[in-house]
Structure formats: C-alpha cells, structure tokens
Amino acid sequence: MTDLSAYKDKLAIVTGAGDGIGEMLARKLAEAGLRVGVQDIRAEAAERVAGELGDGAFPLVFDVSDRDACLAAAEAAKAHGPLSLLWINAGVGVGSPILTGKAKAIEWGFDVNVRGVIWTAQAFVPLMADAEGPRHVGITASSASLRSPEGDFPLYATTKHGTFAVGEALRGELAGQGIDTTILCPGLLNTKIWDGAKARPDRFGGVRHMDPSISKMWDEAKRPEVMWPAIMSKIGQGGGYLVCATDGGETKAAFETRAEEISSSIVEV
C-alpha cells in the first residue's frame, strides 16, 4: 500500500495537533479521507484546527501528562467509533540543563514527553480493538534521541531519548496485537516548539512565552509538510523507523559516532 486508501473514512486521533507537526499530520490525514480527532491542551487551538478540517473532525481537549484526563478523553472518544490510527505526537521543547534545571521544568518535560506517551497509549490503544482493516500507532520522538544529549537543550534531548525508548517498547507490545508502529524522529523544523511553555499547566509553573528573538533557526527551517510523503509511505508499508533529518548529514554522523562509541565499549565479563 503506497497511499492511505485502506484508512479512508476510518478514525484517526493525533495528539499535540493544535500546531506544528501535529497540525500537519491532522490536516494530511483529513485530506486522505480519515475522520480526525484533534487533541491539544489548548481548547482554542484544538477547536480551530478541527473546525478548519470540517466534517468528521472534532476537538479533544486534555492534558496528556494527566493519566486520568487521558482515560476520560478516550472514554468520550468511543462515541466516534473504533480507532484505526493513533499518532502520539504531543511533546514539549524544554530548554533546561540537568544539574541546575528547575524541578517543575524537569517534571514537565518528563511528564509530557515520556509519561504522556505511556498514558496516551494506555488510554487510546484499547479503542483500536474493534477496528477493521489495518491499524497503526505513530510516535513522534526526535532526531535528538539518536545522538548524545548536548547543546542548549540537554533536558529536551534526554526526554526524547525516553520517548524513543517508550516507542520501541510499544512497538513490541503492539506487534503482538497486530498493530503497526512508526517511530518518527524529525530534525529541526519550522514549528513553535521553541515556545513550548505556552501550553504548560499551572502545576508545572504555568504559561510562559519565550523571547521571539530565539526563534530564528526554527523560522528558517523547512516546514513539517516536507515529511509527509515519507510518513505516508511508512504507514502504508506497515511502519518502522523514520528519521527525517534536516541538517545535511549531521544527524547520521552523530548517530554513527555514538553507536560506534557504545559498540567499542562493550566488554564481555
């Protein structure tokens, strides 16, 4: 299958779909004929995207870092029928060090980027049990999960290593249920992830907007739509790993260096 014809008129849910990669996924899935549930913690964002997608689309407003909220949202989503495609995309860009990072920032990063993936899967995968035809779960990690955490975002990279690890664990468990899985690792793209705290709940310090002057490298990057042909192909092929690098080979080189360092350190004892 090289397109999504097998998913036409089926139900898809995309988390973190109020902007960025999630919004792109929601729009492209709707264009392919799926009915899309648009999740975001921000009601205005979820409602805007769902409204623009038109018939069959609906907003889902809840916090993926809150397990009870995930379970309640999944219960409500049952009214829309069996779920055929779930894309666990919600994530936050946390620019924080490890040694001196503030507790609430660290808790927020892990609760969304790691625990949120687990809670979303626990809540929504059961809705796929009665779906006919192919079923697919996508997890958005990051190319940062393929290299050692470094630069200005060590906490972000650390949590995205966690996202990737949870995705790999889910891949094994979902295969036992006949559900395909894609682990997506995007590179730098033109999204608002640099201003991620715009959706931070009060228990993690509340909403905060970053200085727009830091957004230059994101503003000049490619838009998320550049990934769609590869994503669509990967879904049609039954899933797997998908790394959409945007840095002229740096991701591949960094991954190979890290893999070689790990391999060369193995000592049989």
C-alpha positions in Angstrom: 0.0 0.0 0.0 1.6 3.3 -1.1 -1.3 5.5 0.0 -3.9 5.6 2.8 -6.8 4.3 0.8 -7.3 1.4 3.3 -7.8 4.1 6.0 -10.5 6.1 4.2 -13.4 7.0 6.4 -11.6 5.5 9.4 -11.0 7.3 12.7 -7.6 8.8 13.5 -6.6 10.7 16.6 -3.5 13.0 16.7 -2.2 14.5 19.9 -0.5 17.8 20.0 -2.3 18.8 16.9 -3.0 22.4 17.6 0.1 23.5 15.7 3.4 22.2 14.3 3.9 18.6 13.3 0.6 17.5 14.9 -1.4 20.0 12.9 0.3 18.9 9.7 -0.5 15.3 10.5 -4.1 16.1 11.3 -4.5 18.0 8.0 -2.8 15.4 5.8 -4.8 12.6 7.4 -8.1 14.5 6.8 -7.1 15.2 3.2 -6.5 11.4 2.8 -10.1 10.8 3.9 -9.8 10.0 7.6 -12.0 11.4 10.3 -9.6 13.1 12.7 -9.8 13.8 16.4 -7.6 16.9 17.0 -6.1 16.8 20.5 -4.4 19.7 22.3 -4.2 21.0 25.8 -5.3 24.4 24.4 -9.0 24.4 23.6 -8.8 27.3 21.1 -6.0 25.5 19.2 -7.8 22.1 19.0 -11.1 23.8 18.1 -9.5 25.9 15.4 -7.8 23.0 13.6 -10.9 20.7 13.9 -13.1 23.5 12.6 -10.9 24.1 9.6 -10.8 20.4 8.8 -14.6 20.3 8.5 -17.0 17.4 8.6 -15.9 14.4 10.6 -13.2 16.2 12.6 -13.6 17.0 16.3 -11.5 18.6 19.1 -10.2 16.7 22.1 -9.0 18.9 24.8 -7.0 17.3 27.6 -3.5 17.2 29.2 -1.5 14.2 28.1 0.6 14.4 31.2 -2.6 13.6 33.3 -3.4 9.9 33.1 -7.0 10.4 34.4 -7.6 13.1 31.8 -6.3 10.7 29.1 -8.6 7.9 30.2 -11.6 10.2 30.4 -10.9 11.6 26.9 -10.6 8.1 25.5 -13.9 7.2 27.1 -15.6 10.2 25.4 -13.9 9.4 22.1 -15.6 6.0 21.9 -18.7 7.7 20.6 -16.8 8.4 17.3 -16.3 4.7 16.6 -13.3 2.3 16.6 -9.9 3.9 16.3 -7.7 2.9 13.3 -4.8 5.3 13.5 -3.3 6.9 16.6 -0.4 9.4 16.4 1.1 10.2 19.7 2.8 13.5 18.8 2.3 15.8 21.8 5.7 16.9 23.1 7.3 20.0 24.6 10.7 21.6 23.9 12.3 22.2 27.3 15.5 24.3 27.2 16.9 23.3 30.6 20.2 21.9 31.9 20.2 18.7 34.0 22.3 19.7 37.0 20.8 23.1 37.6 17.4 22.7 36.0 14.3 23.8 37.9 12.3 21.0 39.3 9.0 22.0 37.6 10.6 22.3 34.2 12.2 18.8 34.6 8.9 17.3 35.8 7.0 18.9 32.9 9.4 17.6 30.3 9.3 14.1 31.5 5.6 14.1 32.3 4.7 15.1 28.7 7.5 13.6 26.6 7.7 10.3 28.4 4.8 9.6 30.8 2.4 11.3 28.4 3.3 8.8 25.6 2.5 5.9 28.0 -0.7 7.4 29.3 -1.9 8.2 25.8 -1.2 4.7 24.7 -2.8 3.1 27.7 -6.0 5.2 27.2 -6.4 5.1 23.4 -4.9 1.8 22.1 -7.9 -0.2 23.6 -10.1 1.8 21.2 -8.4 0.0 18.3 -9.5 -3.4 19.3 -12.7 -3.4 17.2 -11.3 -1.5 14.2 -11.5 -3.3 10.9 -8.6 -3.3 8.5 -5.0 -2.0 9.2 -4.3 -0.3 12.5 -1.3 2.0 13.1 0.3 3.9 16.0 2.8 6.6 15.4 5.1 8.1 18.0 6.9 11.4 17.4 10.3 11.3 19.0 13.2 13.5 17.7 16.5 13.2 15.9 17.9 14.4 19.2 17.1 10.9 20.5 19.7 9.5 18.1 22.7 11.4 19.5 24.2 12.2 22.9 22.3 15.0 24.7 24.3 18.2 24.1 24.0 21.8 23.2 21.4 24.2 24.7 18.7 21.5 25.2 20.1 18.6 27.2 16.8 18.1 29.1 14.8 18.1 25.9 17.2 15.5 24.3 17.1 13.4 27.5 13.3 13.2 27.5 13.2 12.5 23.8 15.6 9.6 24.4 12.8 8.5 26.7 10.1 9.0 24.0 12.1 6.8 21.6 12.6 4.1 24.3 8.9 4.0 25.1 8.1 3.9 21.3 10.4 0.9 20.9 8.7 -0.9 23.9 5.3 -0.1 22.5 6.4 -1.4 19.1 7.0 -4.8 20.5 3.8 -4.9 22.5 1.6 -3.6 19.7 3.0 -6.1 17.2 1.5 -8.8 19.4 -1.9 -7.2 18.8 -1.4 -6.9 15.0 -0.9 -3.1 15.2 1.8 -1.5 13.2 4.0 1.2 14.7 6.1 4.0 13.3 8.7 5.9 15.4 9.3 9.3 13.8 12.4 11.2 14.5 12.2 14.7 12.9 15.1 17.1 12.7 14.8 20.9 13.1 11.6 22.1 11.5 9.7 25.4 11.4 7.4 24.8 14.4 6.6 26.7 17.6 8.4 24.1 19.8 10.8 26.9 20.9 7.8 28.5 22.7 6.7 25.2 24.2 5.8 26.7 27.6 2.8 28.4 26.1 0.9 25.3 27.0 2.4 24.5 30.4 -0.1 23.7 33.1 -0.1 25.6 36.3 1.2 22.7 38.3 4.4 22.9 36.2 4.8 26.6 36.6 2.1 28.0 34.3 2.1 29.5 30.8 5.2 31.3 29.7 6.2 32.8 26.4 9.9 32.8 25.3 11.5 35.8 23.7 10.8 35.5 19.9 14.4 36.5 19.2 15.4 32.9 19.9 13.2 31.6 17.1 15.4 32.4 14.1 16.8 28.9 13.4 13.3 27.4 13.6 11.7 30.2 11.5 14.3 29.5 8.7 13.9 25.7 8.8 11.7 23.6 6.5 8.1 23.2 7.3 6.7 19.9 8.7 4.9 19.2 5.5 8.2 18.2 3.9 8.0 14.9 5.9 4.5 13.9 4.8 5.4 11.8 1.7 7.8 9.7 3.7 5.3 9.4 6.6 2.5 8.3 4.3 4.8 5.8 2.7 5.9 4.4 6.0 2.3 4.0 7.2 1.5 2.2 4.0 4.5 -0.1 4.4 3.5 -1.2 7.9 5.6 1.1 10.0 9.1 1.1 11.3 11.7 3.7 12.0 11.6 7.0 10.1 14.3 9.7 10.6 13.5 12.9 8.7 16.9 14.7 9.1 17.2 18.3 8.0 20.8 19.1 8.9 22.8 17.9 5.9 24.1 14.7 7.4 24.9 15.8 10.9 22.3 13.5 12.5 23.6 10.5 10.7 27.2 11.2 11.6 26.3 11.9 15.2 24.3 8.7 15.4 27.1 6.6 13.9 29.7 8.1 16.2 27.5 7.4 19.3 26.8 3.8 18.1 30.5 3.2 17.5 31.4 4.5 20.9 28.9 2.2 22.6 29.9 -0.7 20.5 33.6 -0.3 21.2 33.0 0.0 24.9 31.4 -3.5 25.2 33.4 -5.8 27.4 32.4 -9.5 27.8 32.6 -10.3 31.5 
